[in-house]
Amino acid sequence: MRKEILLRVTVAVLGLAGLWLAWSQNPPAPLTMQKVSDNVYVIVGNGGNVAFMPTSEGVILVDDKFAQDAPEILAKVKSVTDKPIRYVLNTHQHPDHTGGNEAMLAANAEIIIQKNARANMAAGKQPGLPRITFTEETQVFLGGKEVLARYLGRGHTNGDAVIYFPSERVLHTGDLFVSSGAPFIDGSAGGSIKEWDKTVEKALQYDFDVVIPGHGPVAKKADLVKWVQTMASIRTRVERACAGGAADAAKRIDLKDLGMTGGAMFDRGVPGMCQELSQ
Ligand SMILES: [Zn+2]
């Protein structure tokens, strides 16, 4: 009995030590910041891409990565402006985009999210719930600048907002568009492979040059145009693979010519896609 406890403790300690070793050998890379227009900055690294726009009355921030990244986000913003973060727009509820919410609320920022995304967040018992929601569209006017958040339909989840900075000709797509790797369809949060491409297509109505994807390098409008085709093509391939059975469909999907490999996250979404496509 005691031997068993000792063994368990030893395994636990070794496990922690292993994690620590893995972390210390591969700590998350420090966040980096780039200016993508006259007034919009992007912070990339660990978690979803963050965007922010300083104004004379304060800062509007889009997404806030994981909780652990909040101090670095605040420091990066501070390196550009002495004004506080007044508003945070969450593109959707995933913790790599909303993890810093608690810290932003503590810093007196108001957080806004699409109604379905807040419900997803509450269902997942995630901390840092936003106080304000919208269904179709909302705007924030601050210091003579304007930012628009728009829900265009289902895709990555059932509550993705695109964030448009009209004066900057910049669009933040959240995870509706990723420029690194395959898309993840969150079936548990109402994501849809059937509608994803049509949802993204609606975002093309806005006048913009720069696209900030949920993950991956900053892109151009032409990349988002191409992404509509990519998502339609992925749907066709998934549909074909699902015909041979949902359980191992992921194994039959080849995305190499689209410049991506499926990966664990994509594969996780495949059974849900098969189910949706069979309806
Ligand atoms: Zn996401």
Residues whose N, C-alpha, C, O or C-beta is under 5 A from the ligand:
A	BS01	ZN	H94 D175
